[in-house]
Amino acid sequence: MLQERVKNLLEEAFEENNSLFLISLNISDKNHILIVVDGDSGVSVNDCISVSRKIEHNLDREEEDFSLEVASAGVSEPLKLPRQYKKNIGRRLEVQTNSNKFEGELVAVDEEGIKLTWTAREPKPVGKGKVTVDKEATLAFQEIVKAKVLITF
């Protein structure tokens, strides 16, 4: 029952700020509510506060006691939703599939998957030495086991 009320309140919060979206909602046996959100252009502290207030002000602690935590998806967290990939176009990703590991720039996202590009040094077809070649991979979301944004300094 608490889960359903929280989901409805989250939908209202996301209607008020449609750049935000839900990554996960967990409610423990002791009614600790943990909400992780992300946004098309990031998540500010004020975004977390507004989501928190939307939930907190519309639930009655007298009726059912709870604790509430609203957090943004961390930069080190794997990407889970296609919407997260879209906001990271142009960034470097490390993508693990069932059979391979790719590292490249995310250049496109559609309903089915993503496209990465990168350069690699490979042996020349004829003669000694290496040549730089452009590579690309198109990966379906169902193939992706884990994908993370690579942070460079």
N, C-alpha and C positions, 0 to 999 in steps of 0.2 A: 504494500500500500504506500509506504514512504517512497519507494523507488518510483512508482508511477507519478506521484505528486511532484517529485524532484524533476523527473523528465519533462513534465508539462511546464514547470516553471523555467527550465532551461530553454525549451522551445520559445517561450515568450521573451526571454532574455536575448536569444539569438535573432528573433524578429526585430527587436529594438536596435540591435547592432549586428546587421547581417554579414559583417566581415569576420565575425567570430564563428567558430564551429567546435563541436565536441570531439575530443580525442578519446576520453574514457570517463566513465562514471562507475565508481565503486562505493557500495554501502556495506559496511561490516556488520557483524551480528550485534555489535554494541552501538549501532547507528552512527558510526563515524562516516561522514560523507566526504569522499575525495573526488573532486572534479578536475580534470585536466582539459584545458582549452587551447586552441591555436587560432590564429587569425591570418587572413590573406595578406596583411601588411604587418604582421607581428602582433604581440599582445603587450599592452602596457599594464602597469600596476592599477591604473584606474579602470581598465577593462575587467581585471580580476575582482576589483572592489565592487563594480556594478553587478557582476554576475553573483557574487557572494551576497550582496544586499538583496537582490531579487529573490534568492532562495531563502535567506534568513528572515526577511520581513514577511514572508508569506507562509512560513511554517510556524506552528504553535508549540513551543517547548513544554507548555503545560499538558498538551495532548500527547506528545511523544518527544522525549529528550533526544538531542542529537549534538554532534560536533561537526563543524563544516570546514573544509579546506578547499580553496580554489587555487589552482596553479596553472602556469603556462607550460607548454611542452618545452622541455629543455633542449638546448642546442645539441647535446650529445645523444639525445633520444632518437631511435630509428624512426623513419617516416612510415606512417601507417595508412594514410588515406590519399587518394589521388589528388585531392585539393591541396595537400601539403607539398606534393611534387610540383604542382603548378606554380606555387609561390617561390619555388627554388630554381626556376629556370635560369640558366646562366651561371649556376654554382657548380662546384665539383662535388661529385657523389662517389661513394664507395658502395657498390651494389653486389650482394652475394646472391647467386642463384643456386639451384640444386647442383649444378655441374661446374660453374665457373665463378670467378670473382672479377669484376670490372671496376675501373676507376676512370672517370671522365667527366666532361662537362655535360650537364643536362641541357639539351637543346630543344626538346619537344615533349609534350605530354598530351595524350588523348584518352578516350574512354577505355582503350584496351591496354595501354602501357606507356613506356617511355623510350626516348632515344638519347643515347650518350655518344659523344665524340671525344677522341683523344689522338695524340700522336705517339708513334712508337718507332724505335730504332730496330731495323731488321737487316739481316745479311743481304747484300746485293744479290740479285738473281745470277749475275755473271761476274766473276772476279772477286777480289778481296775487298773488305771494308763493309760498312753499313750504310744504309740509306734511311732517311726519315720518311715515314708513311703516315697518312691520315687514316684513322680507323673509326668505325662506328658500329654500334650495336643497338638493335631494337629489341626491347625486352617487354614481354607481357607481364602485367601485374601478378598473375597467378604463378609465374616463374620466380618472382622475387621472394627470397627468403628474408633478406634484411637489407635495408638501404639507409645510409647515413650521410649527412652533409659533412664534407671535409672542411675544417676551419684552417685557414692559412694566415700567418702573421707576417 
